Amino acid sequence: MCVASCLRCVAKMLVSLSIICILANILLLLPGFNIYFLLEGHVTRQATWSTGIWSSGILVLVGARAFMTSSKTKGCFAFRTQMCFQLNYSALILLGSGFCSWVSVTGLVQGPLCLYNTSAGQVWGVPLQPYPDRSALQLLFTTGNLFNLLLGILLGDTHSGVKKSNNQEVS
């Protein structure tokens, strides 16, 4: 698979993952689409930071858009220059998704804020202490994309074809 095709493939996966992150963070902020819990302060601190919306959501969408639009460049110098820009976008995506993953793991370690029964009656608190989830797909895809971009910079454009005598292009 050439570098440009890989960029488009990674961009499509990142778009779907960022939309999932945005929707998940909205559901964390508004459980059951009810603003009552947010207004009363019954939402965890990690959910109110909204890292799923701005960090793993919007920043990743910006990078994915750049991956989709830059895969159409032609010429060796333009292609390598574009790949250098893609390294910056990949670093931005890694920073955003890494921060969101860190906040999410912190929230999972501390546990959810919920109303539960105690001997004193019902109280808001953190009754459970779950193990953190170690899945971070955006980090995995973007790290793989960084290696792909480095190969693209070092090896060059694989789109430029050699013209045959009967006007057919060969890759």
Stockholm file with secondary structure:
# STOCKHOLM 1.0

chainA/1-171         MCVASCLRCVAKMLVSLSIICILANILLLLPGFNIYFLLEGHVTRQATWSTGIWSSGILVLVGARAFMTSSKTKGCFAFRTQMCFQLNYSALILLGSGFCSWVSVTGLVQGPLCLYNTSAGQVWGVPLQPYPDRSALQLLFTTGNLFNLLLGILLGDTHSGVKKSNNQEVS
#=GR chainA/1-171 SS CCHHHHHHHHHHHHHHHHHHHHHHHHHHHSGGGCTHHHHTTCSCHHHHTTHHHIIIIIHHHHHHHHHHHHTTCCSHHHHHHHHHHHHHHHHHHHHHHHHHHHHHHHHHHHCCCEEEEETTEEEEECCCCCCCCCCCHHHHHHHHHHHHHHHHHHHCCSCCCEECTTSCEEC
#=GC SS_cons         CCHHHHHHHHHHHHHHHHHHHHHHHHHHHSGGGCTHHHHTTCSCHHHHTTHHHIIIIIHHHHHHHHHHHHTTCCSHHHHHHHHHHHHHHHHHHHHHHHHHHHHHHHHHHHCCCEEEEETTEEEEECCCCCCCCCCCHHHHHHHHHHHHHHHHHHHCCSCCCEECTTSCEEC
//
